[in-house]
């Protein structure tokens, strides 16, 4: 059983650019959540997708958007990047139904 | 509004000792309380979790104590080992974990020989 995999592992962008981060869910998991973890902080919930539909959103602006595909893989898109967007972006998948969320190792995004 | 408060921010424990990390929550709708362990360069890994119908859960050297009336829960690591050195996060969610996890700010644990 493969775990949650994220790509790329590291990324450097400049202010104003756009970025797409990718996540491959653990086999069989139909729910994926994205979190932002600033340095020295706990992860902050961005949004969740269940069977390709957004199923909850945290306190993040609309320039943070996502997609979930029929194979349950997922993308996080961020437009108009700001310096404060520099963080580790984590993807977590689960089977739902009270099953625990399993995290990938994240994408480290640096904004210059 | 920070809904899960975690303390201490950092903790140094001697090998073989007991490590204790505390969390307090505000939202009484929370019904799932996991603890995650995170090593540098890695994502958080689920360590142990508890639901409010029990006051304690033990898995190996790790124990969660839960006090529903005080809205507090804690992680105890018995016989702490250098390999336990990591950052620990408590978290909480509604709907038995189906909804978003709200994380504490983390505790950096260092086990010294």
Interface residues (C-beta under 8 A of the other chain):
Chain A: X4 X31 X33 X35 X40 X41 X42 X43 X44 X45 X48 X56 X58 X90 X92 X94 X96 X97 X98 X99 X100 X101 X102 X103 X104 X105 X106
Chain B: X6 X32 X34 X36 X41 X42 X43 X44 X45 X46 X49 X89 X91 X95 X96 X97 X98 X99 X100 X101 X102 X103 X104 X105 X106
